[in-house]
Amino acid sequence: MRSSDTAWRMNETINGRPYQQVYGWTKKYDTDGVHGLEDRRGQTKSEEELTNEENLERRIQQIERENERLRAENLSLKKLEEIVRRD
């Protein structure tokens, strides 16, 4: 039985859900089984699931955050040094 046939049958029984939604569920189920139907919105991929490009992008973002934190720390230390010199 094809996925589209299953989707049409499911659509008749699932409270009038749109065909595209039911078809999407069916494709996910056919591909990944029950785990494919889990809601993963807002979850990040594990290290094993990342492509090399995604891994590099994640590393760049991490370095940029660290750089910003160090700039803020450097600025606060300069201000502290200036306050200490004034006194």
C-alpha positions as CSV (number, residue, x, y, z in Angstrom):
1,M,0.0,0.0,0.0
2,R,1.4,3.4,-1.0
3,S,1.8,6.3,1.5
4,S,-0.8,8.4,-0.3
5,D,-3.4,5.7,-0.1
6,T,-2.8,5.3,3.6
7,A,-3.0,9.1,4.0
8,W,-6.3,9.3,2.2
9,R,-7.8,6.6,4.4
10,M,-6.4,8.2,7.6
11,N,-7.8,11.6,6.5
12,E,-11.3,10.2,6.4
13,T,-11.1,9.2,10.1
14,I,-9.0,11.9,11.8
15,N,-11.4,14.8,12.5
16,G,-11.2,16.3,9.1
17,R,-7.4,17.1,9.2
18,P,-6.1,18.5,5.9
19,Y,-4.7,16.0,3.4
20,Q,-1.2,17.6,3.5
21,Q,-0.9,17.2,7.2
22,V,-1.9,13.6,7.2
23,Y,0.3,12.9,4.2
24,G,3.2,14.5,6.1
25,W,2.6,12.3,9.1
26,T,2.4,9.2,6.9
27,K,5.7,10.0,5.1
28,K,7.4,10.6,8.5
29,Y,6.0,7.3,9.8
30,D,7.1,5.4,6.7
31,T,10.6,6.9,6.9
32,D,11.3,6.8,10.7
33,G,8.5,4.8,12.3
34,V,7.0,6.1,15.5
35,H,10.1,8.2,16.3
36,G,9.5,10.2,13.1
37,L,6.2,11.4,14.6
38,E,7.8,12.9,17.7
39,D,7.6,16.7,18.0
40,R,11.2,17.9,17.7
41,R,10.5,21.6,17.3
42,G,12.9,23.8,19.2
43,Q,15.4,20.9,19.8
44,T,18.9,21.1,18.5
45,K,20.6,18.3,16.7
46,S,23.1,16.1,18.5
47,E,26.8,16.3,17.5
48,E,26.4,13.1,15.6
49,E,23.5,14.4,13.5
50,L,25.4,17.6,12.4
51,T,27.0,17.9,8.9
52,N,30.5,19.2,8.8
53,E,29.2,22.6,7.6
54,E,26.7,22.8,10.5
55,N,29.4,21.8,12.9
56,L,31.6,24.6,11.7
57,E,28.8,27.1,11.8
58,R,28.0,26.1,15.4
59,R,31.7,26.5,16.3
60,I,31.9,29.9,14.7
61,Q,28.8,31.0,16.7
62,Q,30.5,29.7,19.9
63,I,33.7,31.6,19.1
64,E,31.8,34.8,18.4
65,R,29.9,34.6,21.7
66,E,33.2,34.0,23.6
67,N,34.8,36.9,21.7
68,E,31.9,39.2,22.8
69,R,32.1,38.0,26.4
70,L,35.9,38.7,26.4
71,R,35.4,42.2,24.9
72,A,32.9,43.0,27.6
73,E,35.2,41.7,30.3
74,N,38.1,43.7,28.9
75,L,36.0,46.9,28.8
76,S,34.9,46.4,32.5
77,L,38.5,45.8,33.5
78,K,39.6,49.0,31.7
79,K,36.9,51.0,33.5
80,L,37.9,49.4,36.9
81,E,41.6,50.3,36.2
82,E,40.6,53.9,35.4
83,I,38.5,54.2,38.6
84,V,41.5,52.8,40.7
85,R,43.9,55.3,39.1
86,R,41.6,58.2,39.9
87,D,41.5,57.3,43.6
